[in-house]
Amino acid sequence: MNFKYLDLYNYLLSTFDEGENDEGLYADEIAYLDDFLKSVLDEDVGEGDITTDCCVPESAVSNGVFIAKEPGVICGLGILKRIFTILDESLFFKPLIRDGDMVAKGDVVAKISGSSRTILTGERTALNLLQHMSGIATKTAEAVREVSGTKTRILDTRKTTPGFRALDKYAVKCGGGNNHRFNLADGVIIKDNHIKAAGGITNAVKKVYGITQTETVSQPVHRHYPIEVETETLAQVDEALNAGADIIMLDNMTPEIMAEAVRLINGRALTEASGNMGERNLKEIADTGVDFISIGALTHSVKALDISLRFE
């Protein structure tokens, strides 16, 4: 199975943490990114940009600026640069801020100059990705601000755009959030359908430990992974706790029931609030004492940040 997208994520994260870095150290990751971006460009360009080719002289040169049309958190400037580099290495691109920076309406986030035809051909693809990733970063930053002053941390989920997981999860990090599992091999989360198929919470947890119902816990097969169990009632919370869950997901509970569950757990497992969290009062949820709030809406239905490219 191809896990190059995980390497791509780590490369993106290195640019976020360190700024510009030695691209030679990340040749494989950049090649993978370029292949992905070429496929995205091919989808939009097709057999050629007939409007631009008809209207704009081949020799035309333009200077442009990328402008934020609303406040938010910018993410995807490195992606923006790679798109235009793929199209024409002679283009000049200069970001004026870094991924993770806040912008106000009207702020210029980057400048570009070079062939007018090339810039126009790559404009839509570049903006689509920049707006999408900035939208995720902005929504995440809003959630992080809502729970500030509490111990609760914001998590994303696997509800990402297919093929875009590395970009989506990188955008969450730029917004100040934390990443949950990258894929199904990245941790154990026993959810409602697993519980039904396994014959209950206790059975499911024991199966992860690698034992049968009649055996005792000794040398669990998968103990290097934290075991998380989804619960919907206090009775299930109690069962998950007694079964040895490391993390207990409190799914679609009221704040009152959630607070009671946290008291019942009493630090014996970590707690994660889940279930339509993008539509709920996050401060109220955080005040129940949960360790994490996971929000699928950070990536699955986020509003793109409005950014435009203007020729000067």
C-alpha positions in Angstrom: 0.0 0.0 0.0 1.3 3.5 -0.9 1.9 5.7 2.2 3.8 8.4 0.4 1.1 10.9 1.4 2.4 10.5 5.0 5.8 11.5 3.9 4.2 14.5 2.0 2.5 15.5 5.2 5.8 15.4 7.1 7.5 17.5 4.4 4.7 20.1 4.6 5.0 20.1 8.3 8.7 20.7 8.1 8.1 23.9 6.0 5.6 25.1 8.6 8.0 24.5 11.5 11.2 25.6 9.8 10.1 27.9 6.9 12.1 27.5 3.7 14.2 24.3 3.8 16.7 22.4 1.6 14.4 20.9 -1.1 17.2 18.4 -1.9 16.5 16.7 1.4 12.9 16.2 0.3 13.3 15.2 -3.3 11.0 12.2 -3.1 8.3 14.0 -1.3 8.4 17.0 -3.7 8.2 14.6 -6.7 5.1 12.9 -5.1 3.6 16.3 -4.5 4.3 17.4 -8.1 2.7 14.3 -9.5 -0.4 15.0 -7.4 -0.5 18.6 -8.5 0.0 17.7 -12.2 -3.1 15.5 -12.0 -5.1 18.3 -10.5 -3.9 20.7 -13.1 -4.7 18.2 -15.9 -8.2 18.0 -14.6 -8.7 21.8 -15.0 -6.6 22.6 -18.0 -7.6 19.7 -20.2 -6.2 20.0 -23.7 -5.4 23.7 -23.2 -6.6 27.1 -21.9 -8.3 28.2 -25.2 -9.6 31.5 -23.7 -6.2 32.6 -22.5 -4.4 31.4 -25.7 -6.8 33.3 -27.9 -6.9 36.5 -25.9 -3.5 37.0 -24.4 -0.3 37.4 -26.4 2.3 34.8 -25.8 4.8 37.6 -24.9 2.6 39.2 -22.4 4.0 39.6 -18.8 2.0 40.4 -15.7 2.5 41.2 -12.1 -0.2 39.9 -9.7 -1.0 39.9 -6.0 -3.0 37.3 -4.0 -5.4 39.2 -1.8 -7.4 38.0 1.2 -11.0 39.2 0.8 -12.0 38.2 4.3 -10.1 37.6 7.6 -8.7 34.2 8.3 -5.7 31.9 8.6 -3.6 31.3 5.5 -2.5 27.8 4.5 -1.1 26.4 1.3 1.5 28.9 0.2 4.0 26.2 -0.5 1.4 24.4 -2.6 0.7 27.6 -4.5 4.4 28.0 -5.3 4.7 24.4 -6.5 1.8 24.7 -8.9 3.3 27.7 -10.7 6.8 26.1 -10.7 5.4 23.1 -12.4 3.8 25.3 -15.1 6.8 27.6 -15.6 10.0 27.6 -13.5 10.8 31.1 -14.6 7.8 32.6 -12.8 8.7 34.7 -9.8 6.6 33.9 -6.7 7.1 35.6 -3.3 4.9 34.8 -0.2 4.6 37.8 2.1 3.5 35.8 5.1 3.8 32.2 6.3 1.3 29.3 6.6 -0.6 29.7 9.9 -0.5 33.5 9.9 -3.7 35.5 10.4 -4.8 37.9 7.7 -7.3 40.8 7.6 -9.5 41.6 4.7 -7.5 43.3 2.0 -4.1 41.9 3.1 -1.7 40.8 0.3 -0.5 37.3 1.0 1.8 36.7 -2.0 3.1 38.3 -5.2 3.7 36.7 -8.6 5.2 37.9 -11.9 5.9 36.4 -15.2 4.1 35.0 -18.3 0.5 36.2 -18.2 -0.6 33.1 -20.0 1.0 30.7 -17.4 -0.4 32.7 -14.4 -3.9 32.7 -15.9 -3.8 29.0 -16.7 -2.8 28.0 -13.1 -4.9 30.6 -11.4 -8.0 28.5 -10.7 -6.2 25.4 -9.5 -3.9 27.4 -7.3 -6.8 29.4 -5.7 -8.9 26.3 -5.2 -6.2 24.7 -3.1 -5.2 27.8 -1.3 -8.8 28.7 -0.4 -9.6 25.2 0.6 -6.6 24.8 2.9 -7.0 28.3 4.3 -10.7 27.6 5.0 -9.7 24.5 7.1 -7.0 26.4 9.0 -9.4 29.2 9.7 -12.2 27.0 11.0 -9.7 25.1 13.1 -8.3 28.3 14.6 -11.9 29.4 15.5 -12.4 26.1 17.3 -9.1 26.4 19.2 -10.0 29.9 20.3 -13.4 28.7 21.6 -11.7 26.2 24.0 -8.9 28.5 25.0 -8.4 28.6 28.8 -9.4 24.9 29.1 -7.3 21.7 28.9 -9.3 20.5 25.9 -7.5 20.0 22.6 -9.1 20.1 19.1 -8.8 17.0 16.9 -9.6 16.4 13.3 -11.0 13.1 11.9 -10.6 10.9 8.8 -13.5 12.8 7.2 -11.2 14.4 4.6 -11.5 15.0 0.9 -10.4 11.7 -0.8 -6.8 12.1 -2.0 -6.3 15.3 0.0 -5.7 13.9 3.4 -2.1 15.1 3.8 -3.2 18.6 2.7 -6.3 18.7 4.9 -4.5 17.5 8.0 -1.6 19.8 7.4 -4.2 22.7 7.3 -5.6 21.6 10.6 -2.1 21.8 12.2 -1.7 25.3 10.7 -4.9 26.3 12.4 -3.6 25.2 15.8 -5.4 21.9 15.9 -4.2 18.3 16.4 -4.3 15.3 14.1 -6.3 12.2 14.9 -5.6 8.9 12.9 -4.2 9.3 9.4 -5.5 5.9 8.3 -7.0 2.7 9.7 -3.5 1.3 10.4 -2.7 4.3 12.6 -4.6 3.3 15.8 -7.5 1.3 17.3 -10.9 3.0 17.5 -13.7 0.6 18.3 -16.9 2.2 17.1 -20.6 1.2 17.3 -20.6 -1.1 14.3 -17.4 -2.8 15.5 -19.1 -3.3 18.9 -22.1 -4.9 17.3 -20.1 -7.1 15.0 -17.8 -8.2 17.9 -20.6 -9.0 20.3 -20.1 -6.1 22.7 -17.5 -3.6 24.1 -15.8 -6.1 26.3 -15.5 -8.7 23.6 -14.2 -6.1 21.1 -11.5 -4.9 23.5 -10.4 -8.4 24.3 -10.1 -9.2 20.7 -7.8 -6.3 20.2 -5.8 -7.5 23.1 -5.5 -10.8 21.2 -7.4 -13.0 23.7 -10.7 -14.8 23.9 -13.6 -14.2 26.3 -12.4 -17.1 28.5 -8.7 -16.0 28.8 -7.2 -13.3 31.0 -5.3 -10.2 29.8 -1.6 -11.1 29.7 0.4 -10.2 26.6 -1.9 -8.1 24.4 -1.0 -8.3 20.7 -1.8 -4.7 19.9 -0.9 -3.0 23.2 1.5 -0.6 21.5 -1.7 1.1 20.1 -3.9 3.0 22.5 -7.4 1.5 22.5 -10.2 3.9 22.0 -13.9 2.9 22.4 -16.9 4.8 21.3 -19.7 5.1 23.9 -23.2 6.6 23.9 -24.3 5.9 27.4 -22.9 5.9 31.0 -23.3 2.1 31.1 -21.1 1.8 28.0 -18.6 4.2 29.5 -18.4 1.9 32.6 -18.0 -1.2 30.5 -15.3 0.4 28.3 -13.4 1.5 31.4 -13.6 -1.9 33.0 -12.5 -3.5 29.7 -9.3 -1.5 29.7 -9.9 1.2 27.2 -7.2 3.9 27.1 -9.4 6.5 25.5 -13.2 6.7 25.8 -15.2 8.5 23.1 -18.3 10.3 24.4 -20.5 10.3 21.4 -23.6 12.6 21.0 -24.0 13.1 24.7 -25.5 16.1 26.4 -23.0 18.3 28.3 -24.6 17.1 31.5 -24.2 13.4 30.7 -20.7 14.1 29.4 -19.6 15.8 32.6 -21.0 12.8 34.6 -19.0 10.5 32.3 -15.8 12.5 32.9 -16.4 12.2 36.7 -17.0 8.4 36.4 -13.8 7.9 34.4 -11.9 10.1 36.9 -8.6 10.2 34.9 -8.4 6.4 34.4 -8.7 7.0 30.6 -8.5 10.0 28.3 -11.8 11.3 27.0 -12.9 12.5 23.6 -16.1 14.4 22.9 -17.6 13.6 19.4 -20.8 13.9 17.4 -21.8 17.0 15.4 -19.3 19.0 17.3 -19.1 21.6 14.5 -22.7 22.6 15.4 -22.3 22.7 19.2 -21.0 25.2 21.9 -17.4 24.0 22.1 -16.7 26.0 25.3 -19.6 24.3 27.0 -18.3 20.9 25.9 -14.7 21.7 27.0 -16.0 22.8 30.4 -17.2 19.2 31.1 -13.5 18.3 31.4 -12.9 16.3 28.3 -9.4 16.0 27.0 -10.3 16.2 23.3 -13.0 17.4 21.0 -13.0 15.8 17.5 -14.7 17.7 14.8 -15.3 16.2 11.3 -16.6 19.5 10.0 -13.1 20.9 10.1 -12.4 19.1 6.9 -15.6 17.6 5.5 -17.8 20.7 5.0 -15.6 23.7 5.6 -16.2 27.0 3.8 -13.3 28.1 1.6 -11.6 31.3 2.6 -12.2 34.0 0.0 -8.9 34.9 -1.7 -8.4 36.4 -5.2 -5.6 37.0 -7.6 -5.5 40.5 -9.1 -3.2 41.7 -11.9 -1.7 45.1 -11.2 
